[in-house]
Amino acid sequence: MTWRSGTDEISDKLLGGLPYLLPLFDAVVVGGALFKLIANFPALAPVGELLLLLITPVMFAYSLVPFGLGSLAVFFALFLLVVRNENISHFIRFNTLQAILIGFIISIGSLVLSLVAVPGLELITDTFYNVLLFGGVAAVGYSIVQCLMGRYPEIPTISEAVHMQIR
């Protein structure tokens, strides 16, 4: 959709892309089995190392909060301090909420897959986990590139839901 302009502020571009590290972390956690497989292929090792480098700060931040409540604390912090704060630019708030929704989709998909896992059908389950991984990485990669270019990342349905929530 072209009903939104972008931003020229470098700080907005960088801060708009930063929240996408959270769904990237969720996607990498979901696709952990694939990363074990990637380790066997030297040509793909740089991709795994790059993703690990990107999610290391998020893993560190999550480890600071006890009882595994890091993701919940980060969600409330981002939602209450960034998304609902109208003093922050629309571009940053939009991208923060979109990153939160992408993370929810990945987390809920993972939860559903873990509930319907049937012994003997690991190949099918692993395929769906990989779909979550690649879909999450694609959405995050697209969004970060669009943010760095100063454009609103338009992901059908998700962006429309975010736009309805952000004034």
DAJO-V191514 format. One record per residue. N is the residue number from 1. PHI is phi in whole degrees, 0 to 359 (none if undefined). Layout:
BEGIN
{{N;PHI} {N;PHI}}
END
This chain:
BEGIN
{{1;none} {2;246} {3;276} {4;238} {5;272} {6;256} {7;223} {8;251} {9;286} {10;295} {11;296} {12;295} {13;298} {14;289} {15;290} {16;290} {17;274} {18;300} {19;296} {20;288} {21;293} {22;293} {23;292} {24;297} {25;299} {26;300} {27;294} {28;292} {29;295} {30;296} {31;266} {32;304} {33;296} {34;293} {35;292} {36;295} {37;290} {38;299} {39;299} {40;279} {41;245} {42;300} {43;292} {44;265} {45;303} {46;299} {47;295} {48;297} {49;294} {50;295} {51;297} {52;295} {53;297} {54;290} {55;267} {56;302} {57;298} {58;292} {59;298} {60;296} {61;297} {62;295} {63;288} {64;285} {65;265} {66;289} {67;65} {68;69} {69;267} {70;299} {71;293} {72;292} {73;295} {74;294} {75;302} {76;296} {77;297} {78;294} {79;293} {80;281} {81;269} {82;247} {83;297} {84;271} {85;265} {86;284} {87;280} {88;270} {89;299} {90;302} {91;301} {92;291} {93;296} {94;300} {95;292} {96;295} {97;292} {98;294} {99;296} {100;299} {101;293} {102;298} {103;298} {104;298} {105;300} {106;295} {107;294} {108;292} {109;300} {110;295} {111;298} {112;298} {113;296} {114;290} {115;281} {116;259} {117;298} {118;244} {119;302} {120;96} {121;246} {122;298} {123;298} {124;291} {125;298} {126;298} {127;297} {128;291} {129;298} {130;292} {131;297} {132;298} {133;298} {134;292} {135;296} {136;295} {137;295} {138;295} {139;296} {140;293} {141;299} {142;300} {143;295} {144;295} {145;298} {146;296} {147;297} {148;295} {149;274} {150;86} {151;253} {152;284} {153;286} {154;260} {155;249} {156;309} {157;70} {158;294} {159;295} {160;293} {161;295} {162;295} {163;299} {164;292} {165;272} {166;263} {167;275}}
END
